[in-house]
């Protein structure tokens, strides 16, 4: 049991928690000193209930996302809560255990997630849960902890330090489509939507193998342009298997040639634009504008409140400007780590080395690098 968070000598074992999803029997562990409990969110139905009802919950808290992370990368999800067994969860802080020979053993909330707000009622609850995670590092069980809250910050007593800062963008969809269209930038968005219509671009959506391969072909092209390896195809297959109809691959084509594609994830009253890619030769046709506009129209018709456009690096001025041209509101997104001496993400020189290798590698090599690398960098 040494690989379980908190499974050390000062923990007592509570009664067995039976899964309602045909999971194997799972033990719920409780720290007797702090009354912080550990549960498996994939086996304890109380987590789904909390995610469904908590106002700060996002698609990244969902068991769909957690199941895909475990299936594709073998990450182990865990939730810390002060709620005892047998009662509904009043709070929860979700992590994944990442065990890597390359980047070390660490806890991340959550890997490959733009943000992951703690589902708590107040900052004190958040700090109490973080105090428990620090013990895991202090006892040498894990190398470091990284958290990605969207709004709340850890208190100074937690000793968590700022690691990275991003821009986060979202579009308020609680308006008519006419009002939304009028809020878009005249040249950067509305003109491109008209161009896509004039070009008679074909729009398709779904999760078929054909659409997946069209998307992935464009993804490899796009990642190469940015000198980065593509995510493994198995990751997208895991997402499709986990999300079902709540995931859509959207493809814009010109005469059966894919020119742009995005992947969106739905959760409650929000839709997340998670991945986007395109063929640079056809940017002027407005394929990406068409895809996002169709996504917004569909979401608005279904009563969705928000389009989450995800994170951007602050110095990526082009991407930030693109998102703001859709009338998106910008907020700061800060990642935090404990202890502060660790470097949670590759440094500039490391990224430079990766990009130099990617720039000269054939597609088959890029896919292999992505398949081998991403499990270690979540």
Secondary structure by P-SEA (a helix, b strand, c coil): cccccccccccccccbbbbcccccbbbbbbcccccbbbbcccccaaaaaaaaccccccccccaaaaaaaaaacbbbbbbbcccccccccccbbbbbbbbbccccccccccccccccccccccaaaaaaaaaaaaaaaaaccccbbbbbbccccccccccccccbbbbbbbbbccccaaaaaaaccccccaaaaaaaaaabbbbbbcccaaaaaaaaaaaaaaaaaaccccccaaaaaaaaaaccccccbbbbbcccccccbbbbbbcccbbbbccccccccccccaaaaaaaaaaaaaaaaacccbbbcccccccaaaaaaaaaaabbbbbbbbbbbccccccccccaaaaaaaaaaaaaccaaaaaaaaaacccccc
